Amino acid sequence: MQTCVIGGAGFIGGYLVDALLASGRDVTVLGRRQERPGSMNVAARYQTFDFEDKIGFRQHMADCAEIVDLSYASVPKTSFSAPLFDIESNLPPFIALLEEAKHLPRLRKLVVTSSGGTIYGPARKLPITEECETRPISPYGITKLAIERYAMMFHLLASLPVTIVRPANAYGLGQKPFSGQGFVATAIGHILKREPVTIFGETGTIRDYIHVRDIAAGILCAMEHTSAGEIYNLGTGVGHSNLEVLSKLGVLAERDEFPITIDCVEPRGFDVAANVLSHEKLFRHTGWKPKTSLETGLLEMWEGMSALAKSDG
């Protein structure tokens, strides 16, 4: 089965491509880079992709039975400094994808990756279910919600087989620190540099940290076992504050003689206090649930990033 992953050269994409290949699929990754990323699984094909090239799109996608869209040109933090860029670089290309996808003869599923971490906004209750109100308070979350709305419009009016997934806060080995997204990787990066870790507020925000392997498995389950027109959270249902995460990392850092210094600063107005996602809907429909504990995931990241820091130093 031919599966195309748009934006598959990124952090989540790398794990998803591995999971798709392991399932026996024939995988093509479409990305903006001119050269094939060196970290990509050698069994996957890579094609440079331009949403404005309609002829090229049809050529690349003609045999696709499945499409997963992971592409996004900004992160929550940068969306505030350039909200217009957030819209212009993400929404028109996605609509172009929908316009072309409705003409693909073999397409059986289009999985759209949204953002469970930003799309709900301030939570009225936890954990958050898919039926909860969406009240995003960041340009990133607002654009993601617009993307969802367009996808569902095309599902209803053009019969596009759309399924939407809303991942919580992804983490795992391979996540880049200091990118404006990913507290765990950035915290470990600062600790290994013997620099203070900044948290906003006395304990920081509460987030649902889900390992990237579990996100990849959840996307695969949604692709294989769900009906079109559905929306699914990908979360653990358990929240941890920044301070709790640092406490768990502290055990590993102390073992390796790295001190942790925490710099508490004033909370930011655009950070929701807590975001924790229920995964009960996807569990009911497919049996999926996260398998990697936070402790296991943090250990993998710490050891992997520590080894990399030693080799670079």
C-alpha positions as CSV (number, residue, x, y, z in Angstrom):
1,M,0.0,0.0,0.0
2,Q,1.3,3.4,-1.0
3,T,1.4,5.9,1.9
4,C,2.6,9.5,1.5
5,V,3.8,11.5,4.5
6,I,3.9,15.3,3.9
7,G,6.4,16.9,6.3
8,G,7.7,13.4,7.2
9,A,11.3,14.6,7.6
10,G,10.6,16.2,11.0
11,F,10.6,14.8,14.6
12,I,7.2,13.1,14.6
13,G,7.6,12.2,11.0
14,G,10.7,10.1,11.5
15,Y,9.0,7.9,14.0
16,L,5.8,7.7,12.0
17,V,7.8,6.7,8.8
18,D,9.4,3.9,10.8
19,A,6.1,2.7,12.1
20,L,4.5,2.8,8.6
21,L,7.4,0.8,7.1
22,A,7.2,-1.7,9.8
23,S,3.5,-2.3,9.0
24,G,4.5,-3.3,5.5
25,R,3.6,0.0,3.7
26,D,5.4,1.5,0.8
27,V,6.3,5.0,2.1
28,T,7.1,8.3,0.2
29,V,8.0,11.4,2.2
30,L,7.3,14.8,0.7
31,G,9.2,17.7,2.2
32,R,10.5,21.2,1.5
33,R,14.2,20.3,1.8
34,Q,16.2,20.0,-1.5
35,E,18.2,17.0,-0.2
36,R,17.1,13.9,1.5
37,P,17.5,14.1,5.3
38,G,20.4,11.9,6.5
39,S,18.4,10.6,9.5
40,M,15.5,9.3,7.4
41,N,14.9,5.6,7.1
42,V,16.6,4.4,4.0
43,A,13.6,2.3,3.0
44,A,11.4,5.4,2.5
45,R,11.5,7.4,-0.7
46,Y,12.0,11.2,-0.5
47,Q,10.7,13.8,-2.8
48,T,11.0,17.6,-2.7
49,F,7.5,19.0,-2.6
50,D,6.0,22.3,-3.5
51,F,2.3,22.8,-2.8
52,E,2.0,25.3,-5.6
53,D,3.2,22.7,-8.2
54,K,-0.2,21.1,-9.0
55,I,1.2,18.9,-11.7
56,G,4.0,17.6,-9.5
57,F,1.5,17.0,-6.7
58,R,-0.6,14.8,-8.9
59,Q,2.4,12.9,-10.1
60,H,3.7,12.2,-6.5
61,M,0.2,11.4,-5.1
62,A,-1.4,9.6,-8.0
63,D,-0.9,6.1,-6.5
64,C,-1.4,7.1,-2.9
65,A,-4.0,5.2,-0.9
66,E,-3.1,7.1,2.3
67,I,-1.8,10.6,3.1
68,V,-0.6,11.9,6.5
69,D,-0.1,15.6,6.7
70,L,2.5,16.6,9.3
71,S,3.7,19.8,7.6
72,Y,3.7,23.1,9.5
73,A,6.0,26.0,9.0
74,S,5.9,27.6,12.5
75,V,5.7,26.8,16.2
76,P,3.5,28.2,18.9
77,K,6.1,30.6,20.3
78,T,7.0,32.1,17.0
79,S,3.4,32.4,15.9
80,F,3.0,35.4,18.3
81,S,5.8,37.3,16.8
82,A,4.6,36.7,13.2
83,P,0.9,35.8,13.2
84,L,0.4,36.7,9.6
85,F,3.3,34.4,8.6
86,D,1.6,31.7,10.6
87,I,-1.5,32.0,8.5
88,E,0.1,32.6,5.1
89,S,2.7,29.8,5.3
90,N,0.3,27.1,6.6
91,L,-3.4,27.7,5.6
92,P,-3.2,28.3,1.8
93,P,-0.8,25.3,1.3
94,F,-3.2,23.1,3.2
95,I,-6.2,24.2,1.3
96,A,-4.3,23.5,-1.9
97,L,-3.6,20.0,-0.6
98,L,-7.3,19.5,0.0
99,E,-8.2,20.8,-3.5
100,E,-5.9,18.4,-5.1
101,A,-6.6,15.4,-2.8
102,K,-10.2,15.3,-3.8
103,H,-9.1,14.3,-7.3
104,L,-7.0,11.3,-6.2
105,P,-8.6,8.1,-7.4
106,R,-7.1,5.7,-4.9
107,L,-7.2,7.8,-1.7
108,R,-8.8,5.9,1.2
109,K,-7.6,8.0,4.2
110,L,-6.2,11.5,4.7
111,V,-4.9,12.0,8.3
112,V,-4.6,15.6,9.3
113,T,-2.3,16.3,12.3
114,S,-3.7,19.1,14.4
115,S,-2.6,20.3,17.9
116,G,-4.2,19.0,21.1
117,G,-1.8,21.2,23.1
118,T,-3.1,24.5,21.7
119,I,-6.4,24.0,20.0
120,Y,-8.6,23.8,23.2
121,G,-7.2,26.9,25.0
122,P,-8.1,27.3,28.7
123,A,-9.6,24.1,29.9
124,R,-12.9,24.1,31.8
125,K,-12.3,20.5,33.0
126,L,-9.5,17.9,32.8
127,P,-8.8,15.6,31.0
128,I,-10.0,17.3,27.8
129,T,-12.2,15.2,25.5
130,E,-12.9,15.8,21.8
131,E,-16.3,17.2,22.6
132,C,-14.8,20.1,24.7
133,E,-15.0,23.6,23.4
134,T,-12.1,24.8,21.2
135,R,-11.0,28.2,22.4
136,P,-7.3,28.6,21.2
137,I,-5.5,31.7,22.5
138,S,-2.4,31.5,20.2
139,P,-2.1,32.3,16.5
140,Y,-0.8,28.7,16.1
141,G,-3.8,27.2,17.7
142,I,-6.2,29.4,15.7
143,T,-4.6,28.5,12.4
144,K,-4.7,24.8,13.4
145,L,-8.4,25.1,14.2
146,A,-9.0,26.7,10.8
147,I,-7.1,23.8,9.1
148,E,-9.4,21.4,10.9
149,R,-12.5,23.3,9.8
150,Y,-11.4,23.3,6.2
151,A,-10.6,19.6,6.3
152,M,-14.0,18.8,7.7
153,M,-15.7,21.0,5.1
154,F,-14.0,19.0,2.3
155,H,-15.0,15.8,4.0
156,L,-18.7,16.8,4.1
157,L,-18.9,18.5,0.7
158,A,-16.3,16.6,-1.4
159,S,-16.3,13.2,0.5
160,L,-12.6,13.5,1.3
161,P,-11.8,10.6,3.8
162,V,-10.4,12.9,6.5
163,T,-9.5,11.9,10.0
164,I,-8.0,14.5,12.4
165,V,-5.7,13.7,15.3
166,R,-4.8,16.1,18.1
167,P,-1.5,15.1,19.8
168,A,-0.6,16.4,23.2
169,N,3.0,17.5,24.0
170,A,5.3,15.3,22.1
171,Y,8.7,14.4,23.5
172,G,11.4,11.8,22.8
173,L,14.9,11.2,21.5
174,G,15.6,13.3,18.4
175,Q,13.6,16.3,19.5
176,K,15.7,19.4,19.1
177,P,16.3,21.7,22.1
178,F,16.0,25.4,22.0
179,S,13.6,25.4,19.0
180,G,10.7,27.2,20.8
181,Q,8.8,23.9,21.1
182,G,9.4,21.0,23.4
183,F,10.1,21.7,27.1
184,V,11.7,18.3,27.8
185,A,14.4,18.5,25.1
186,T,15.2,22.2,26.0
187,A,15.4,21.4,29.7
188,I,17.8,18.6,29.1
189,G,19.8,20.8,26.7
190,H,20.2,23.5,29.4
191,I,21.1,21.0,32.1
192,L,23.8,19.4,30.0
193,K,25.2,22.9,29.3
194,R,25.0,23.6,33.1
195,E,22.7,26.5,32.4
196,P,19.5,27.4,34.4
197,V,16.2,26.0,33.2
198,T,13.4,28.7,33.0
199,I,9.9,27.9,34.0
200,F,7.0,30.4,33.9
201,G,5.4,30.6,37.4
202,E,6.2,28.9,40.6
203,T,5.7,25.3,39.2
204,G,5.4,26.1,35.5
205,T,2.5,24.9,33.4
206,I,0.9,21.5,33.5
207,R,1.1,19.5,30.3
208,D,0.4,16.0,28.9
209,Y,3.7,14.6,27.8
210,I,3.3,11.8,25.3
211,H,6.2,9.9,23.8
212,V,6.6,10.3,20.1
213,R,6.5,6.5,19.6
214,D,3.0,6.5,21.0
215,I,2.0,9.4,18.8
216,A,3.2,7.4,15.7
217,A,1.3,4.3,16.9
218,G,-1.8,6.4,17.5
219,I,-1.7,7.9,14.0
220,L,-1.3,4.5,12.5
221,C,-4.3,3.2,14.5
222,A,-6.4,6.2,13.4
223,M,-5.4,5.5,9.8
224,E,-6.2,1.8,9.9
225,H,-9.2,1.4,12.2
226,T,-11.3,4.6,12.2
227,S,-14.1,6.1,10.0
228,A,-13.6,9.3,8.1
229,G,-14.9,12.4,9.6
230,E,-13.7,11.7,13.2
231,I,-11.4,13.7,15.5
232,Y,-9.2,11.9,18.0
233,N,-7.0,13.1,20.9
234,L,-3.6,11.5,21.3
235,G,-2.7,12.0,24.9
236,T,-1.9,10.1,28.1
237,G,-4.7,11.5,30.3
238,V,-2.0,12.5,32.9
239,G,-0.6,15.9,33.4
240,H,2.8,16.9,34.9
241,S,4.0,20.4,35.8
242,N,7.4,21.7,34.5
243,L,8.7,21.4,38.1
244,E,7.6,17.7,38.3
245,V,9.4,16.9,35.0
246,L,12.5,18.6,36.3
247,S,12.2,16.6,39.5
248,K,12.3,13.4,37.5
249,L,15.2,14.6,35.4
250,G,17.0,15.6,38.6
251,V,17.4,12.0,39.6
252,L,19.3,11.3,36.3
253,A,21.2,14.6,36.4
254,E,22.4,14.0,40.0
255,R,23.5,10.5,39.0
256,D,25.7,12.0,36.3
257,E,26.8,15.0,38.4
258,F,24.9,17.7,36.6
259,P,23.3,20.3,38.8
260,I,19.9,21.6,38.0
261,T,19.3,25.3,38.5
262,I,15.7,26.6,38.0
263,D,14.9,30.1,37.1
264,C,11.3,30.9,38.0
265,V,9.9,33.9,36.1
266,E,6.5,35.5,35.8
267,P,3.8,33.5,34.0
268,R,3.1,34.3,30.4
269,G,-0.4,35.4,29.5
270,F,-0.6,33.2,26.4
271,D,0.2,29.9,28.3
272,V,-2.8,28.0,29.4
273,A,-2.4,26.7,33.0
274,A,-3.1,23.1,32.2
275,N,-3.6,20.9,29.2
276,V,-4.3,17.2,29.6
277,L,-6.0,15.1,26.9
278,S,-8.3,12.1,27.3
279,H,-7.5,9.3,24.9
280,E,-10.7,7.3,25.7
281,K,-12.3,7.8,22.3
282,L,-9.4,6.4,20.3
283,F,-9.1,3.6,22.8
284,R,-12.8,2.7,22.4
285,H,-12.6,2.8,18.6
286,T,-9.2,1.0,18.1
287,G,-7.8,-0.2,21.4
288,W,-4.9,2.2,21.2
289,K,-3.4,3.6,24.4
290,P,0.1,5.1,25.2
291,K,2.7,2.5,26.3
292,T,5.8,4.6,27.2
293,S,5.9,5.9,30.8
294,L,7.3,9.4,31.3
295,E,10.1,7.9,33.4
296,T,11.1,5.6,30.6
297,G,10.9,8.3,28.0
298,L,13.0,10.7,30.1
299,L,15.7,8.1,30.7
300,E,16.0,7.4,27.0
301,M,16.2,11.1,26.2
302,W,18.7,11.9,28.9
303,E,21.0,9.0,28.0
304,G,20.8,9.8,24.3
305,M,21.3,13.5,24.6
306,S,24.1,13.0,27.1
307,A,25.9,10.7,24.8
308,L,25.5,13.1,21.9
309,A,26.8,16.0,24.1
310,K,29.9,14.0,25.0
311,S,30.7,13.1,21.4
312,D,30.3,16.8,20.4
313,G,32.4,18.0,23.3
